[in-house]
Amino acid sequence: MIAVVKRWPAVFTALLFFLSLDATAADDPAAAARELARKSVAFAGKGAPVVVIWRSLSTEPIPAAARTAFDAALLEAGIKPGDPAPTAELHLTLSENGTQILLIEEALKGDERQIWIAAWKRSGTAGAATAVATLEKKLLWEQDEQILDVAFPPSGMLVLAPSGVTLYTRSGVRWELKRTVPIAARPWPRDLRGRLRMKGTTFQALLPGVACDGASDPALALDCRTSDDAWVLESGSRDLLLAAFHPTRNYFDGRVTTQAGQRKTVPPFFSAASADNQGDTVWLLSTVEGKVQMLDSSLEPAGLSNVFWGSDIAGTAAHCGSGTQILASRPGDPGQPDSVQAFTLNGRAMEPVTDPVELPGPVLALWTTGGTAATAIVHDLRSGKYAAYSLSVVCGG
């Protein structure tokens, strides 16, 4: 997720029309973004906290390749976008003229201000992602109380919330409340997370320090206990990872177990996903340090990824292009709207394969639901409600 800063100097809009002739020529959107990122690093200083704000005044969407290349170049220089107390603000605007697509950056640091422009030739696909797939979004459910996860047993829909589990059944096109079973109140950690795992008509509800065994049929039932059991993290349809969730925080503490039963210790992380890399499995962790750690099939360190993502990632079984797809939120301010995009692993580089799907608020969790889909839990900033969306990768963008 990328933070949005509302202040856009009026003079900047006027400058779009006067500076286009001085634009630096680039081969493509990624090259243009890397050039502007290089100037941004020199302006802000290596390792300086920054906030990055994107908008489009063009008839075309902001290229996914440009966002990815810009964030990756900043990350390589030790700069983490999305800092709540930035040293510099980097405003990037997509514009156009008769022959070129323009990427204009206004960089602000205290009283200092710089404007740069990079451009590439217009084409019929200039604004599109290097897309071999599309990401489809579908609203599943929304409510006032926080949603932790949703699942779909044969009898209907389960919704996990901090207060308990609710079963809804279909009545025509509407969902009707069938029954709610409470979970005993306790001091939950900040930014609470929870998980539902279905197995036929039975399920498991997991929260920090609590595990519940339940059944949805013939009547909703739930039996909860204090527990430090590992959570099962699924990625697509074939890869699993057992991970210990910190009982008083909102992340996994780094104790993991492979499908083969090997116990490992990895950096603490918010979420994990696997990807197919030419027949080998690679795990990626969105760590609490804000990095994307790559691990080989034995969960041994394999370096840092070239991308800068938000804290929520999920693997899918979709195989569009050269490998399977990973869904990732974007970094930024948790109080601003978010987006999710699909990536694939090409060698050691993560490459976007869909355009971003915009969401009405920050992503609070992203859970694999099996197959080509994942569930995104979002706090809708417009309505104030919590919403669950299904995000599905469809090959053939």
N, C-alpha and C positions, 0 to 999 in steps of 0.2 A: 504494500500500500504506500502511496506517495501523498505526503501532506499537501493540503491546499492552503495557500496564503491569499487572502482576498485582495490585498493591495496591489494593484497593477497601475503604475504611473501612466497618466494619459499621454504624456509625451512619448512613451515607448511605442504605443500604437501608431503614432505618426511616423516614428522612425522606421517602421517596417517598409514604408514606401520609398524612403530616401537611401537606405543602406543596401538594398538588394543588389545593386551593381557591384558592390565590394565583397560579395560573398565568396568564400573559399570554395573552390570546385572540389567535389568528392565523387567517388565512383558509385556510391550507394548510400542508403540511410545509415548503415552501421559505421561506415567510414566517416561520414559527416559527424555523427555523434561522438566518435572517438576523438576527432580533432577538437571538438568543443570541450570534451572532458579534459583533454591535455591542457587547454588554456585555463579551464576551471581550477585544476590542481595548482597551476602556477599562481593563480590569483588568490585562492583561498589558503594555500599552504598545505604541504603533505600532512595527512593525519587530522586536518581541521574538521570539526563537525559542520555539516551543511544540511540544508533542506532543499529538496529538488521539487519544482512545481512545473507540471506540463499542462499545456492547453493547445487547442488547434483552432486556427482561423482559416484553415484550408477546407476545401471541399472533400478532402481525403482524411482518413483517420491517422492518428500518430502511428508510424510504423513500429511494430513490436520489436523489430531488430534494432531500431534506434534506442529504445528504452533499455534493452538488454545490454547493448554495447556501451552505453553511457554509464550505467550502474557498474558494469564489470570493470571499466577503466578507472572509475573512482575507487572501487574496492582494491584494485591492484596497487593504488597509491596510498592505501591505508585510510581512505576517507569513507565513512559510513553515512549514507544519506538517511534522512529522516530523524536526525537528532532533535530533541525537543528544545535544546538551547544552542542553536547553530551559530557559528562564527560568520557564515556567509549564506545568502539566499541565491539559488540558481534558478532563474525563470527561463524555461524553454518553450518557445512557441513555434508551431508549424504554420507556415504561410506558403504562398505560391505567387508566381507571376506567369507570364504567357508561356515560358519555356522551361521553368525550373520549379522544383519544390524547395522551399527555404526552411532551414531550421535556425531560428534566431535565439540567441541566449543573452539575457540581461543578468549580469552578476553583481550583487550588492554586498558590500562588507563595510559596515560603519558608514562613513561619508563617501567611500570609494564606490565607483560605478563604472562597469565596462560592458560594452555590447559587441558581440561577435555574430557572424552569420556564416553558415556553411550551406551548400546547395548541391543538388544533384538533378539530372535531367528528368523531366516528366516522362511518364510512360503510363500505359493502361493499368499497370499494377504497382505504381510507385508507392502508394500508401498502404498496400496490403502486407500482412505478415508473410514470411516465407512459409505459407500455410499449405500443409498437406492434409489438414483436418480442420474441423470446426468444433467449438465447444458450445454445447446446447445447455441452456439454463431453464429450470422449471421450479416454480415455487411449490413446496410440499405442504408447509404449515407455518402459521404465524400466531403468536399469542403475546400477552403482556408479560408473563413470567419468563425468566430466562430459559431458553432451550439449551440442553446439553447435547442431545443426540435424538435421532428418530430412527425407527426400524419398522419393518413391515412383515409381521407374522401372517399366516393364512387368514386369521380372523379380522385383520384390520391394520391399524397403525398404533405403534407405541411411541410415546413422547416422554423422554427423560428430562426432568427438571430438578432443581435443588430440593424441592419439597417432596418429590415422589415420582412414580411412574403412572401414566394415564393411558388407557386403552380407548381408542376411537374405532367405530365401525362405520361402514358405508351405508348411507341411506340416499339412494339416487346419486346425485352429484355432490352431496354434502357429507361431511364427517360428523357423526354424532358421538358425544361422550358416553362411554359404556361404564367405565369404572376407574377410580383413582385409588392407588395404594400408596400411603405416605411412606417416606423414609425418615427415620428418627432425626430430628433436628440436631445439628452439631455445629461448632464453629468451622465453617468451611474456609479454605484459603481464598485469598483474593484472586480474581479472574478464574473462578471455578471451571473445571473441565470434567466431563464424564463421557462414558462410552456404553453403548448397547451392542451386544453380540447375540445374534439369533442362531438357533439350531432347531429348525422345525417350529414346534409350538412352545419350546422352552427358550429361555434367554438368560443372559448374564448382564447385570447393570454394575458398572465399575465407576467409583468415585474415589478421590484421594482418601486412602485409609479405610475404605469401605468396599465390600463386594456383596452383591445381592444375586441370589438364584431365583428365577421367576418362571412362571408359566402363563401363557396368554389364553389357553383353552383347557377345560371348558369355561373357567372363570379366571380373571386376572388374579394372580397370587404372587407374593414376593417375600423372600426370607433374607434379611440382611444381617451382616456380621462385620465386626472390625477385622480388617485383613490387610496384609502387606503382599498379597498375591500379585505376581507380575501380570501386566496387561498384555493381551495378544494384539500385536500390531499387524494388520494385513496390508499387503500391497498387491493390488491386482487380484488374480485368482490363484497364484501359486506360491508366493513368498510370504513367510511369517517371521515375526520376531517377537520374543518375549522380553518385556522391558519393565523395570521397576519404576513406579510413579512415586515421586516425592510426596509423602503424606501431608505435608503442610505447605506445599508450594504448587505451582501450576506446570511443572515440567517433569520429564523422566530423568532420574538421577545418574544414569550412565551404566547401571548394571543390566546387562542384556544376556540373553541365551539364544543361540542359533537353533534352527530346525534340527540340526544334527546333535543338539544337546550340549554344545560347547558354551561355556560361560566366559563372558568377556566384560571388560570395563572400557567404555568409550566416553567421550566428552558429554556432559549433560546436554539434553536436547529437548526441544518442544515437540517435534514431529519427525517422522522417518518415512522414507519411500525407497523402493527398489526399482532398478531399471535394468533392462537387458542391454549388455554391451558386447555385441558380436558373439552371443551365446553364453557369455559369463554374466553372473549377477553382480551388480554394484549397488550398494546401499548408500543413500545420501541422508545426512542428518542436518536438520535446521537447528544449530546449536544455540544455547543461551547466550553465547558471545556474539551472535549475529552473523556467523559464518555458515557456509554449507560444506560440511566435512564429507569426503568420499571415503568409503570403506569397500574392500574387496569382499568376495563371497565368504571369506573366513572372518570378516569383520576386523581385518587389519587395516590401519590407516593407508589410504591411497592418494593423499593430497587434498587440497581444497578445490572446490568447483570454481568455475569462471564466472558464476552468476551471483547476484545479490538478491535474495528472496526475502519475503516476510517469514514469520515464524511458522506458518502453516503450509505443509506440503502433503501430498497423498499420491500413491502409485496406482496405476490402472493397468488392466490387461490389454488395453487398446494398443495395436501394433500398426501405426500409420508411419510410413516411411521406413527409416533405418532401424527403429527400435520401439520399445514400449514408451508410453507417455506418462510423465509426472505432472501433476497439477500443483501450482504454487501461487500463493498470494504474493502481492508486491509489498515492499517495505514502506514504512512511513508512520505517520501520526495515527495512533489507535482511535482518535476521535474524528477521523475523516473517512469518506467512502473508500472502498477497497475494490480490487479486481483480482481475478484468477486467470491464469494462462497455462496452456499445456506446453511442455518441453519434451525433447527427446535427447538421449545421450548419443553423441557422435564422437567416438574415440574417447577423449577426456573432456570434451566440451559439451555443455548443455546448450541446445539450440531451440528457439521457439518454433512451434509447428501450428499454432493457432493465434488469432488475435486475442487480446484480453477480453474477458467478459466482465463488464462493470456490475458492481453490486451496490445496494443502497446504504451501506455502512461497513464498518470494520468486520473482517472475518474473525470470529472467535474460535472456530475449530474447523478442521477439514479432515473428514474421515473417509477412508476407502469403504465402499459398499459392495465391492466385488465386481468383476467384469470390467466394463469401460467407464464406470461412474464413481463419483464421490459425493458425499453430502457436505455442504458448506453451511455452517451456523453463523448467522449474521445479525448484528444489532442494527436495525433499520433506523437511521438518523432522522428520517422524515416523519415516521409515525411513532417512533419510540418503542415499537414492538420488537420482539425477537422472531427471526424467520429461519426456516430450514429450506435450502435449495438443493435440488439434484443437479449436478454438473456432469454431463456425459460427453465423451470424446467420440466424434463421428468422423471416420476416415473419408478423405476426398473433399478437402476444403473448397 
